[in-house]
């Protein structure tokens, strides 16, 4: 794909904006691609609907806004309800398995889910669920190389949490590889 549009949705406090930043940083700085990111959040921020929109491309990007996401990552039911209809035909939907119910999926969508919150809790910090999701997304989409994503995670998270976040990324990535093996 020359250009891939990604939308990440959740609620404030889940790391939606940081996730978009990490994808863009991984692509543009560590994977020799171009990237843009736009963020949106409600007036309350923490607890309200938030989204980040990322474009990753092998060529320069002239317009930074997404028009029809190819990949959608959702971490809350509200985000699924609000954003899922925007997903492009044949798109990839990635959901947090325990927070998002997807009873009404379109037949053209490729759906992947992960219990990211549970995995984050096993690691000792529920706050890293977004990084678990980033590892999982990396494994199931091949959008950005795992090496680039790991580097972006390491330099984007708060000082002192690097190893925890890298462990979260690796757990999500490994889970995604297992899903891909089962589907092959």
Secondary structure, DSSP 8 states (H G I E B T S, - for coil): --EEEEEEEEEBTS-HHHHHHHHHHIIIIISS-EEEEEEEE-TT-BTSEEEEEEEEESS--S--S-SS-SEEEE-SHHHHHHHGGGS-TT-EEEEETTT---TT--TT-EEEEE-HHHHHHHTT-GGGHHHHHHHHHHHHH-SS-HHHHHHHHHHHS-TT-HHHHHHHHHHHHHHHHHHHHHH-
